[in-house]
Amino acid sequence: MFFLKFLLIIFLAGLFIVLFFLFGVISLVSKARRQFKGQTGQTRSNTRQNNNGQPVTDTRDPEQASRKIIPDDEGEYVEYEEM
């Protein structure tokens, strides 16, 4: 019976040490993430990958990025006929 209690105490101590280590790693990662976000400056950036897998970063304001590029009065409608 004493041996089982001893194993339980060892198990709980090991579990506590592992959880403490994981909490430390998670806090370090979140701290580094916050620090990195602070270094990028005030501009908002939207990063995505193109077809070749290379990153493309858009640093425009959301208002400017969502505006139309071609005005409504430019271009004409061409009817499509399937041959």
Secondary structure, DSSP 8 states (H G I E B T S, - for coil): -HHHHHHHHHHHHHHHHHHHHHHHHHHHHHHHHHHHHHHT-SS--EEEE-TTS-EEEE-S-HHHHTS-SS-TTSS--------
